[in-house]
Amino acid sequence: MKRIIFVDDEQNILSGLKRMLRPMRHEWEMHFADSALKALETMDTEPFDVVVSDMRMPQHDGAYLMAQVRERYPSTARIILSGHAEQEMAIRSVAATHQFLAKPCDADMLRATVLRTCQLRDMMQSERLQRITAQIGQLPSVPEIYQKLNEEMGKDEPAMSQIAHIVGQDLAMSAKLLQLVNSAFFGLRRHVGSIDQAVSYLGMDVIRSLVLSESAFKEFSSTECELNAESLMRHAQQVAQLAKAIARGHSENKVVIDEAFQAGMLHELGKLIMASELGAEYQRALQSVAAGEAPSVAEREVFGVTQGEVGGYLLGLWGLSDGIIEAIVYHHEPAAAPVEHFAPMVAVHVAKALVCEASGDTSIALNVEWIEGLGFGDAIEQWRALAAGMNPAKDAA
């Protein structure tokens, strides 16, 4: 049974939550606290799976609580309930909070968010990596790209189009902006799948707060791991562009096309996280891949999970769509994915395999049998022509 704690300084809100969530009492062990300090005292007794807290509370607000929970209980998923007028407070808590839900939050939304969070926790079999991933606040960015963004933001009249272009070159920045813009906190009625849209919706003030506060990003650095972050970024861009082109040929659904692009861009985020946080161990996995082992096999031998599962888990905690998560988790092992029709997962696997194929990288092969089973066998040569037309670089990761 999952253990969930709800925190709000207003007793009538807590009473409402108890009534609203009563149907979940057979699946969740629920606790309720009327202050951050009482919540932390309760959490000292035994571990909790999820904490859901109001943002605005006297003495110690939700941002304080989330920071404390991340430090003391890193494996606990952290969800904030926040009003639209509390944007500055939300930005302050962005490094420690997995998801933002807008107040008032209806029962179905809250139940669905907590249920999905619990399912994601069950997916991550390695408790150690679950703790590391859940504790991440600052994502590793390529220093050169981070510097370019800082320089553009420091201009008297920074250009939104240039900011979007710079952000779109970086896995960490892309992931963080998509997390924020698609959170219920911003109240958008449709999914935002492109960085251009995300930058436009968030606006200069929010992005400046994220970048200049240094609460969301840190420069990628690993003396123990030979991962080339710049090469990884170029590879991700190539996969994203090809995945989008493939999706356009098989779907008129803009969400599917956008998700194929973003999943392609973010499909190696787990690799960046593992190299940054566990460099020496990830170097062992890289050495096994260099010796001919499949990346997913090498990663499981070292960590018990793949980098796709790590990236998918974190982005799932952040509330990104199922289509993006599915594509990231299964891009190396598509036959394991619960896919029966064209989806971002198909586009990303094909794009990944063909970009690697064109660059001479044999670490992942196109799963032709799986593709034919889905009914897309006749499209393979067309996809290869698309990949050849994009001329993937020789240094693809």
N, C-alpha and C positions, 0 to 999 in steps of 0.2 A: 504494500500500500504506500502511495506517495505521500510525503509530508509537506504541506504547504502552510506558510504563515502569511497572514494579511495584516498590514499595519496602517492605521489611520488614527489621528487624534480625536476624531469625532465619533462618539459612541453610536450615534444613529446610523452613520455610514457602516460601521462594523456590524451592527444589527441587521442592516439591509443586506450586507454580504452574506451573513449567516443564512438568512431566509432564501436569498437568491441561489446560493450554492448548496442548499440542503440535499438536492437530488444526487450530489456527488459524494455524500458521506460514506458510501460503501466502497468508493475508489480512492478517496483522499482522506488522510488524517489532517484535519484543518485546525490551525491555531490562530488566535486573533490578539493583537497587541495594540494599545493606544498610544505608544510612543516608540521612538527608535531605540531608546535604552532598554525598555521592557522587551522589545523584540530580540535584541542582542542577548539579554539574559536568558530568554527562552531558547535561543539557538545555541547557547552554551551547553544545554543539557544533552542534546543529541542532534545528529545532522538533519538538515532540511533539504528537500529537493528544489524548492522554489520559494522565493520571497517576493510578495507583491506589496508595494508601498505607495502611499500618497506622497506627493512631492512636498507640498507646503505644510509643514508641521512646526509648532513652536519649539524653541531651544535647538533641537537637532532635526534638520529637514531630511527629505528623502535622499538628496545627494550625499549627505553625511552617512546615512545608513548604508547606501550602496557601496560607498568606499570602504566602510568598515567590514561589510560582508565579504567583499572581494578579497580583502586582506586576511580576514580570519577564516572564512569558509569559501575558498575559491571555487569549489565544485558546485555551489548553490547557484541556480539560475536566478537572475535579478530583473524584475519588471517594475517599472515606474508608472503610476497613474498621475497625469499632469494636465493642467489646464493650459489653453493656448496663450494665456497672458504670462506664463512662466517660462518663456523661451530661454531667457538668460540662465535660469536655474537648470533647465534641461541640458543646455550646452555644458554647464559646469559638471554635470554628472555623466556626460557622454562616455567617458573612459571606463566608468564602473557599471554602466547599465546596459543590459542586453536588449531590452525592448522598452518602448514608450507607448502607453495606451492613453488615449484622450479621455478626460473626465467630462461628463459622466460616461461610464463604460457599461454597455448592456451585458446581460448575463451570457448570452451566446458567444459574444466576442471574448469575454474573459475566460469562459470555460474552454473555448477552442484554443486560445493562446496557451493556457496552462497545460492542456492535454498535449498539444504539439510539442511543447517544451519537454514534457516528461518522456514522450516518445523518442525525441532526439537524444535524451540522456541514456535511454535504453539502447539506442543504436551504437553509442560509443562504448565499446567493450573495455577499453583500457582506462582504468580509473585514474592512472597517473596523467595520461594525456587529456582526460576529461577535466581534471583540475587545472592543468596548464592552459588549455584552450579557454576554459571558462574565466580564468583570471586575466586574460589578455585585455588590455585597455588600449594601449598604443600599438598600432600596427607598424611593421617595418616598411619604410618607403625607401626607394632608391635615392641616395643623397643628391645626385645631380638633378633629379626631377623635383625633389622637395625644395632645393635651392631655387630652381626656376620659378616655382609657385610663390615662394616667399618674395622673390624679386618683383614678380608681377603684382602681387598684393600690396607691395610697398610703394607702387607708383601712385602719383596724384590721381590719375584716372585709369585704373586697371580695366582691361577689356574682358568682359564676361566670356566672349568666344575664345580668347586665348587661355583663360582659366580652365574652361571646359576641355580644351585641347590638352593642356598639361595634365590635368587630373586624369583624363582618359588614358594616359600613358602609364599609370601607376596602379598596381593591384590594390594596394592598401587604401589609397585615397578613393578609388572607385567604389570599393566595398563600403567604406565608412559613409560616403555621401548617399549611396543607395539605401543603407540601413536607415539613415535619418529621414530621407525624403519619403520613404515608404512606410514609416511608422505612423500609427494612428494619431500621434501627437500633432502632425502637421495637417491632419484633417482632409487630405486629398481623397477624392472619390474614385480615383483610378490609379492603377499601378504605373509607376514611373520606371521605365526600363532603359533610358538612355542618360548618359552623363550630361549631355547638353540640357536636357529637361531638368535633371536634378540640380544643376548649377543655377538654372533660371528660377526654379521654384524656391530653392533655399535662399538665394540672394547673397549679395556681397557681404552683408554684416555677419550672417551665420557662418559663411565660409571663412571669413577673416578671423572670427572667434575660434574656429576649429584649428586653423593653421597657426595663427600667432600665439595662441595659448599653449601650444605644444602638448595639449591634453590628449589628442587623438593619434598623433603620428610620432614616430622616432626614425632616425636614420638607420637603414639596414647595415648591420655590422656583424661579421662572424669570422673570427680568426681561426676557428676550428673546423670550418667547413668550406669547401672549394666551390660552393654554388655561386655562379655568376648571375647576380641579380639583374643586371642590365640585359643579358641574353635572355633571361627568363621573361622579362617584360616584353621584349621584342617577339618572342615566341607566343606569348599570350595574345598579343595584338594580332598576329598572323592567324592564330586559331579563331579568334573572335570574328575577324573579317570574313574568313572562309565559312564559319558556322552561320553567319548572318546571310551570306550569299546562298548557301544551301537551303536555309530556312525560307528565304524568299521564293525559291523555286518550288517549294512544296506546301506552302501555307500562305493564305492571305490574311491571317490573324496577326495583327501588329504586335500583340503581346508575345506570341510565340517567337516572332522574329527578334524582338528586343531581348527576350530572355535567352535566346540562342547566342546573341552577341555578348550579353553580360556574363553568361555562364562560361563562354569561351574565354573572356577576359579574366575571369576569376578562378578558372579551373585549377590553377597551380598555387592558389593562395595558401593552401595547407603546407606545400613544400617550403614556401617563404617563411611561414611561421615556425616550422620544425627546424629549419636551418638557422633561424634567428635565436630560438629558445633552447634548442638541443643540438648545437652545431656538431659536436664530436660524434654523437650517435648517428646524426643524419649523414655524416661523412662516411660512416660504415655502410649505410644503405647505398650511397652513391658509388662506393667502390664495388659493391656487389653488382650494381647495374652495369658498371663499366666492364665487369667480368662476364657479362652476358645474361644476368638474371633480370627477369621482368621487374619493373619498378614496384608494382603492387606487391609482388612476392617478397622483394628485398625489404620493403617498408614493414610488412607484417612480421618478417623474421626479427627485425630490430625492435619495433614498437608494439606489435600486436594489432595495428590498424594501418590504413593507408593514408597518404597525404590528402587524397580526395575526401575521405571520411572526416579528417580533421577540419579541412576547409568547409565542407558541407555542414558539419556540426556547428561550427562557429556562426556561419551565415544563417543557419536555421534558428539558432538562438536569437539572432538579430532580427528575425522575422522576414527574411527574404523569401520569395515564392517557392513553392514546391517544385516547379519546373526548373528553376535555377539550381536548387539543392540537389535534385535527382541527377541532373547532368554532371555536376561537380563530383558527386559521390561515385558514380558508375562510369565515368568516361574511359577508364582503363578496362573495366570489366562489364561491358554493356549487356551481356547475356543474363547477368544477375539482376538487371533493372526490371521493375514492373511496368514495362512499356509494350503496348500492343499496336501502336499507330505512330505516325510522325509526331515528334516532340523535340524540344530543345536538346534532350539527351541524345537523340539520333544525330542531330547536326553537330554537336560538340564531339562525339566519338569519331565521326567520320572526318571532321576537320582536323582533329588532333592527329589521327592516324595518317592522313594524307600530307599534312605539313611535315610530320616526321619522315614519312616515306620520301618526299621530295628532297629532303635535306640529307638523306642517307642515314637517318637515325632508325635503327631496327628495334628499339626498346618497346615499341607498341606497334601492332599490326592491325590492319582493318579486319574486323570480324565479318567476313563475307557471308558465312553461313547464317549468322544472326540477321544481317541486313536482308538477305534473300528471304528469310523466314517472315520478315515484316512486309515483304512485297516490294522492296525497293532495289532489287538486284539490277534491274535495267538502268538504274540511274548512276551506277558506280563509275562508269567511264565519263559520264557528264561531270561528275564531281571531281574526277581526276583532272579533267580539262580546266575546271575552275581553279583548282589548286595550282596547276602549272601556269595559268595566266597570272596568278598572284605572285609567282616567283619567290617562294619562301627562302629566307636567308639560310646560309650554310650553318649558322651557329644556333639554330633552333634548339631549345632546351630538351 
